[in-house]
Amino acid sequence: KEVWDTQEGCPVCHIRQILFHRSGKITAGVGNTKEEDHGEEEKLPMVSVIIPSKDNPSVLGKCLRSLTQRPEGSVPVEILLIDNGSNEENRKKTEQLVEEIRTAGTPIRYVYEPAEFNFSTMCNRGAELADGKLLLFLNDDIELCENDWLDKMVSRALQPYVGSVGLKLYYPDSVKIQHDGIVNLPVGPVHKLQFMEDDRSYYFGRNRFTQDCVAVTGACLLIRTEVFREAGGFREVLRVAYNDVELGFRLLEMGYYNVVWNDRFAYHHESLSRGSDESPEKMQRLVQERELLYQM
């Protein structure tokens, strides 16, 4: 029914379709309802969760349990656990853990292929085997919090202009920020707001609202499978570091936006699996890979 605004002379009408809503519930398309759906939700897209892991069953167990403890009706997942050569004892522990997760009802595949550590290769291997519409690359030292974090990330990743989606990460048992997107500084790419306490707003809400950024960490990175394949996956010449940064740069060059989701968080037991980068050998490798990133 049309009414007229007597001051401006403009028609005021009832609009039949929703233009915007704050709901985290994923419906047809990319989070918005469509008249042709007749009120019914589309089938939720499956997410293939790819977790590189070796000789780390206790931490991996915490990660897997936090991943699978989500309410009924959430985005479905399959898990691809890529192991590049755990010792026999840890392999058996991992197999027991995999059976526990499978028995609880979550599809999981354990891929044991001994090889020298190469994060990019392991992630690409998982992507080759994945059946999901989206890929979630997840470190085994991530502990997820709040049940709807994945649904929130998926709702953003399904937007056609979005490349990768990340999540705010804290250091364990704190609100100290470890990752809130990546920013490129003269000293090199770094985690935005790292070591800052998340008890206040920085830079007009950079840590409060969903934001675009140059890249997100591969410790928790969600991307549509078609976009990942279009980009060519992770560059395997970057074996340990900066592979996620290079992917983010490439996605930007392809015309996509990278997004960090600030309404939810996870704990990151940073580099617990592969150790610190502070030894001379690892520092040298880090510098070499950064120089390679710049060349690329």
Buried (B, 14 or more C-beta within 10 A) or exposed (E): EEEEEEEEEEEEEEEEEEEEEEEBEBBBEBBBBEEEEEEEEEEBBBBBBBBBBBBBBEBBBBBBBBBBEBEEEBBBBBBBBBBBBBEEEBBEBBBEBBEBBBEEEBBBBBBBEEEEBBBBBBBBBBBEEBEBBBBBBBBBBBBBEEEBBBBBBBBBBBBEEBBBBBBBBBBEEEEBBBBBBBBBEEEBBEBBBBEBEBEEEBEEEBBBEEBEBBBBBBBBBBBBBEBBEBBEBBBBEBBBBBBBBBBBBBBBEEEBBBBBBBBBBBBBBBBBBBEEEEEEEBEEBBEEBBEBBEEE
